[in-house]
């Protein structure tokens, strides 16, 4: 199994949010059925992990993935990018075979 990784820029962003929040172990990355292509990414802060979760660490931040999402996220890199006035997380997922035109969802 290939790990889900996080870039230094993304880890710094998550760490700032966790510090402002005052608690949390890291960030949970998952997928859900949505959009016109079928799957969408889900991000949320993690206060505790489940026994079945895969936990990866990069740049001092834990990335938690549930087993159902891991099938779609294996080998994905989570980055945080700023382009002009826009900023946000970017997923570099080697499993994606197509994306919808609006960028909200993907297929594997």
Secondary structure, 3 states (H helix, E strand, C coil): CCCCEECHHHHHHHHHHHHHHCCCCEEEEEEEEECCCEEEEEEEEECCCCCCCEEEEECCEEEEECHHHHHHHCCCEEEEEEECCEEEEEEECCCCCEECCCCCCEEC
